[in-house]
Amino acid sequence: MNEKISLFDTHAHYVDDAFDADRHELLSRLFNSGEICGIVEAGTNAETSRLAASLAEQYDNIWFAAGFHPSDITENLSNLDEIVPLLSHPKCAAIGEIGLDYHYDDGPPREQQLLWLDAQLSLAKQYGLPVIIHCRDAHSDTMDILRAHKDVRCVLHSYSGSAELLREHVKFDRFISFSGVITFKNAKKTLDCVRAVPDGQILIETDCPYLTPHPHRGKRNDTGYLRLTAEAAAELRGVSLEDFASLTVQNSKRFFGIRQ
């Protein structure tokens, strides 16, 4: 029998069309299970940020983040104004998902990505919001720009850097979030990071519909699989599942400023 715990999914994409057929049925089932106490729905552009806000309005336990993912930025910053009205919404918990992605050669130019990230970090300071950082193959530039915005609270979402780099991030009180990747057989580097994060700065997430944990890898991910990530992390850290789940719920609410 599964141990009764409470879990908070700090990064999801339920407005993705992968959930069009059963979005509300699934969310109702997840919340009715009693295991899921919160979800942060992360926007990636103006449209998905607005949809995320709408979704959050429909569920007591969903909050949202508004922002432009590096893959969704435009040539100039004019589109950034489209998310500004959302930042004062009572259920806006963060600016995100924002960051840098240097993985694809045909992605937006790095200079353009840096400009957008800098502008969104400035917005976060202006509105007193934390940020959700996407970083893929851009660890050095991410570290440099976050140093320039050291007053902004950050979480490194689905962390993929080294343990050495992680120690630098936590010195600046940044939070580190782990996804189902930590259940993958080829994730040794990330497992070292799970062990290295201080208790007060670790979060977990699904990034659904992506990054489904083992043994369901290849299927559509959802928050119902978050327990598998929590179990893996608790084992790596040598603590009980119950204690780890409680810790990450507390950390999630503290990071996002959720009083519930």
Number of C-alpha atoms within 10 A of each C-alpha: 3 5 8 9 16 17 27 28 28 31 28 23 24 27 21 15 10 15 18 10 9 9 14 15 10 16 19 11 12 16 18 11 11 12 18 22 19 23 27 27 32 32 31 24 24 22 15 21 27 22 20 29 24 15 18 21 16 11 15 14 16 23 26 33 31 33 32 27 24 26 17 14 22 15 11 10 13 8 14 18 10 15 19 16 10 21 22 12 12 12 21 22 26 29 31 31 23 31 29 24 22 18 11 10 8 7 14 18 13 15 9 17 24 17 12 24 24 18 13 21 27 15 18 22 16 10 13 15 24 22 29 28 25 21 24 17 14 16 16 11 15 20 15 11 15 20 13 11 16 15 16 21 22 27 26 23 26 25 22 24 18 14 18 11 13 20 16 12 20 18 8 15 18 22 24 26 26 26 28 28 23 28 23 16 8 10 12 12 13 21 22 16 22 23 17 17 20 13 13 18 19 25 31 27 27 30 26 24 19 19 23 26 24 17 10 13 15 11 13 13 23 24 27 18 17 24 25 19 21 26 17 18 26 19 13 16 16 11 12 14 19 16 11 24 22 16 17 24 22 16 20 26 16 13 23 22 13 13 6 8
